[in-house]
């Protein structure tokens, strides 16, 4: 159209201007605002006639006649003088599709305006429109063009598909305000708690002052991205994109993110309520995560010991806080300069300057990192030291008991042997001269000596720690009682005690 040597304009079935070239505008004397997309043919005819000072009543009659003559397939021509004193020949033809092609040329130009040429121009214009509409219809996005008076000029099929419950309203010449208000009334949009008037005002203000694209949700759960741009002649181009799948992915990502956040929250709660300190390091010995107990155990500031800090730097920081003696600090740093030293499972005891003992257990991970747990074993270590002290004392006591047993088995038995020896002599030499009561005394003395030897030997066996106890045997408690009463006869007589008992059982025990 731009290269045509005649003025050319194309109108749709509703006789609204779709497009025209510059020559058409210049020949007819129109301003750019006069020939904006969507302007009706009636308006253009009135504009031309009024600028020629044609009476108003005649203008309306001429407009009505001109429109009535445009039946499908009809063609007519006429000449007139434009406001810039040019004599023009105008030819209008209505195609079978209902579109109208209008050509304008100067009367005195050497141009043969034959029906064939007019048909060729009409076909070119029609083909151009068809190509444009086909291009619009194959777009994945909805497209619509509104003129400066907010009237719909052109649109594609996808735009209709993305306007829920408003297919019957989308017609050339429809005003955007009407289209939006009726769509809201029909429940096309999710209003997000707003009333219809407030939602309309918000959307209409965005339309009148287009800036950044925005999202709207349709009542059928589809999400639409609306992009509005103002054209040079004051119209609005609207692009509607279906972003439902994108929003669904966003919602899924948000759902997963919230789920992970909840899991992380549970993990953090569990981690920070452990009685042991815990750290996780990557293969470069960089801190990934640590819990509160770890920080408390060493007096670390969370602003210093945090993910991303190297283990070697943590050790230096710990040394600066005075957690280690100088020699322990140097040894600890030496052990950690080589990350491969932490590649196997190990337990290290750290002796802190304040007397505490920390057990550090390093567990290697498959990716080369390590998990370290820290447990304060100060009380356990102190208990172990006390147990060692008790064992030493026990061993000393056992040695002393063994010495006592030696004394008992040798020194104490020596006087007993003399008692037994002299008792035997007394009984053998003077048994004939001793009265019966004297022989009874000697017999009791010898029985007591024998009993005492048994007790000393049994005491020796009992006092030896290395000697296992004798196995139990059947013991007649009545017999045990009689022996005890016999041993205590003198004491019983001195105190006037009366010993009596019922029948006693036989049990499994050590007789001694």
LINLIN-V990676 format. One record per helix or strand. SS is the DSSP state (alpha for helix, beta for strand). FROM is the first residue (numbers start at 0). TO is the last residue. Records with the same first field share a line. If there is no record, write none. Layout:
SS: FROM-TO + FROM-TO
//
This chain:
beta: 6-10 + 15-19 + 39-39 + 74-80 + 86-93 + 99-105 + 141-145 + 150-154 + 174-174 + 188-188 + 213-217 + 222-229 + 235-241 + 276-280 + 285-289 + 309-309 + 345-350 + 356-363 + 369-375 + 472-475 + 505-508
alpha: 21-27 + 31-34 + 40-50 + 55-67 + 114-136 + 156-160 + 166-168 + 175-184 + 195-207 + 243-271 + 291-297 + 310-319 + 325-335 + 338-341 + 377-428 + 435-462 + 476-486 + 488-494
//
